[in-house]
Every structure is written in C-alpha cells, then in structure tokens.
Amino acid sequence: YEKALKLFHKKQFAKAKDRLTQVISKFPEETEVLARVQSFLKVCERQLKTPKATANSPEELFNQAVFYHNAGQHERALENYARALKLSKKDQDHIYYAMAATELSMGSIDKALKHLEQAIQMNQENRFFAHNDPDFQLLATDTTFQELVQPD
C-alpha cells in the first residue's frame, strides 16, 4: 500500500494502479484500507484515460505529448514528441524544449541538456524561458545549464 501511494504521488499512475490492485487481492478483508484503495484506483484510472482521437498533425502530437507529460507518462510523451518532430517542417524549438523538461522529469539530465541546447539554438528566447522555468529548477546550479541559459 505504501509503495502504491509513493508511485501515486510521483504521478506514476499505471504502476500505482498495479500496486493498488495487488493490495485488493492480498487483503480482501481489510475494509477500511480497501475503501481508500478504491478511491486511489479511481483517480489512477481517470489519470490514465488518454485522448481517444489519433493525433495526425505535429500540433496534435505535441499537445498529446504534453498531456502525457502532465499525467506522468513520460515515455509516451517522448514518443509523441519524437513523432511530432518527424512530421514538423519548422518551428521545432518548442518540441525540443518540452522534450528537455520531460527528460529531466525522468532523471535524464544529459538528454535534457542536449534537447534544451537544440531548443536554444533554434530560438534564443528559450534561454530566458528555461532560466525562469520551474521545470528546470533542478539544474539551477548545473554548469552546463548555466552556460546554456546565460546570454553570450
């Protein structure tokens, strides 16, 4: 139950749902706990509902990726960002920027910095955005990050 709650609070809803389901099967007689588990399960299921429409344009894929990122489904977000990049002919800096935030959420600092660098190369305004973005606060003391966001 505790592991399920930790996953839930980390917004890893699919993993939390699996753990909560295990709690139900292992402790069917614990009515108080089961009531709480059922509540958390409902939230997980709501969070895991994905848009039904298939995204076909870069903008739709990007928006769907942002949805996945916010739902804690970072792998799916990165898949959609990659698909959006393949279809997009221009204005890709926002996709790389978002990919950087998602990679950082997953703990992939090197990949995050690489994507952020690409976003900044395409649009210098991303320096300012990243410098002030709470998504990148973990990198505030990182030398490479500081070099990226500080104007030349």
Stockholm file with secondary structure:
# STOCKHOLM 1.0

chainA/1-152         YEKALKLFHKKQFAKAKDRLTQVISKFPEETEVLARVQSFLKVCERQLKTPKATANSPEELFNQAVFYHNAGQHERALENYARALKLSKKDQDHIYYAMAATELSMGSIDKALKHLEQAIQMNQENRFFAHNDPDFQLLATDTTFQELVQPD
#=GR chainA/1-152 SS CHHHHHHHHTTCHHHHHHHHHHHHHHCTTCHHHHHHHHHHHHHHHHHHCCCCSCCCSHHHHHHHHHHHHHTTCHHHHHHHHHHHHHHCSSCCHHHHHHHHHHHHHTTCHHHHHHHHHHHHHHCTHHHHHHHHCGGGGGGTTCHHHHHHHSCC
#=GC SS_cons         CHHHHHHHHTTCHHHHHHHHHHHHHHCTTCHHHHHHHHHHHHHHHHHHCCCCSCCCSHHHHHHHHHHHHHTTCHHHHHHHHHHHHHHCSSCCHHHHHHHHHHHHHTTCHHHHHHHHHHHHHHCTHHHHHHHHCGGGGGGTTCHHHHHHHSCC
//
